[in-house]
């Protein structure tokens, strides 16, 4: 516990001192501005979802902007740690990791609360967490916030001998649950709400987390000088009709500033990711 | 005549059909190639269009996730699809992130702007690049190469097989078309042979086949034509033969006319419708002594003037136009003209007009010089005969009148009667000689009875019978003692000898010997018997000697020497009819020598050996001054 506190303290101080991470290499001027989005959904959904933002930033920054993602959260974290993104949009725990370990600069987050939910088939017998024991539970990735929350939720509810199965997208989680290939699955509440109605209507929320830092926008430290401009562009985007439609469509509510404590609270989950990265998972 | 195949209708039809077929086959094969190329190209493009979305869809997520291993796996899986030569994916910056089927250390091929089966790629390949987009974001580029080798192979196979099939089809077509052409043109060949036979005039033994189809109708038309040609040929042959016959007849007629004109003593000059001379017969030129170039082509006035100039003043040519009037004025149908010059030829000229276009008028010329002379001589003869007969007749009539009106003594009456008797004898002699001469003239020797005789014996007989005038010596005969054979009428030849001997005595009133010499001259066929009677009489001048044989001509103009003036004329006629010659040598006041030469058959060798005066041969009697042959 003590060591965790030291790590947390260092994480909070190092950004201030500018020593938390080595100086990121400057990207070539002609290289596109890469916005890495954590694979909270399928790559196609992610690409489509962030197109209004990409187009806005291209106009604002006068340079090409591309949306990229990663096969899974762990890989996303690894790439983020490798300074692969100019802006990283990821859940709070990875944002905390990138903030502390990769020197990224938190910019903003969505107004909508980010919650993780444990889903079961609506007509299933599962009413209590313990009933999931001995079954298979599906998570997005071992490094995803919802999966980490779900694993901790299973742990807190003393659900033992659960077989974890990881898939790449929350859509797949819903599909597998409908097919009965798992007892329960974890995804964000927003993703659950964005599932296709035929799938979503067959699912039932067994448990729901407290609001957590959801998708946080972090700026690569190599764009520190442009932080204000980029931040301004993001805020300007929020005022555009496309952004409003985007926020409404995905029930994100708009942008808001991020409270420092929100990322600090993600430190335990960030540590799990850090550990996973070390283990090469 | 056998034509080369390409020059025959059949050959050309086959060639034309094959050409068309070749063109159509070429179009067919070419179009098949084009369709195959288009179809397979379209198929390749469709394949690309079908593969591309799938690949793009498969590559979107890994590209968006930068999951290049997955991208590589997708490419490797897709590369297994038949027809894809290589696959490569570049990211948005153009960097190759995955590649399959192409060496990683080699630059990617240049993308083809359009599908082209015949570009320079080896093996042939269609290089295309497709953007991998999601929404408006370009995630990368998928470049692939579609293998076109199978299209090229298919096209080559199609071309090879198409050409083989086309070649086989052409061979079959050649055979079939040749056979069909043979079926179609064999009748034409027969027609051709038959036409050549007709053209060469050979009979067509077998008629062309007839039938309801085109060739059959052609054969029927040919047969009809052949029959018509045969009929025309027969007509033409007949016409040709008729023309040949007419031409031959015309040629013969022309030859006859030419011969007639050539041989005719009469001359002809023909004028054409324009009055120009187009023809003159050879006799005309002989009469006038002109050349054809001086006459042919002359017009009527020029010819008239030329002919008038050639005439004497007394018998002038009045001109062609004035010829009828002149003849009518002279009371004759034809006009007589006399040519100037030495010939003094007298021509009778007649004119015959014609309505023919080629000959408008013909002048007719006849040489009547002889007839005119004969007429003159007849007139003169009659005048002389009348004169000669009138003299004794006047004596007879006068003395008969005296006897009737006066009384004479017996003596005187006897004298008068004697005179009448002598004049009657003279007149009888004249009449007899006239009759002899007329008979000789009329019969021209046809009444002569030629026989082989001895001239010497004949002369001897004449001398024996001849009554030598009182006081004169008998004529002496000289010559070989052998027979001198001649072929002659003994009576006529004796008459001739008698006349000569009689003249010798009459024209030598002063006396003198009369000598007769016989001898043989020449040998063989040229041998002649010569008789020469010589006197020493009054002789004759050359002019008299030249006319001594004229009828009723007498060298004695005094009238003291009796005679009819016909004796020498009779001698000359007899000698001439015997094929002999006569010559007179005379000198006035000296004497005359008359010689006769008669053909003499071969005489015995002894006869030629010697003469009575001992000379082997006598001098030939060729020294006569006047020859009357």
Interface residues (C-beta under 8 A of the other chain):
Chain A: X31 X32 X39 X42 X43 X44 X46 X47 X48 X51 X54 X55 X64 X66 X67 X68 X69 X70 X71 X75 X79 X84
Chain B: X60 X61 X62 X64 X65 X66 X67 X70 X92 X93 X134 X135 X136 X137 X138 X139
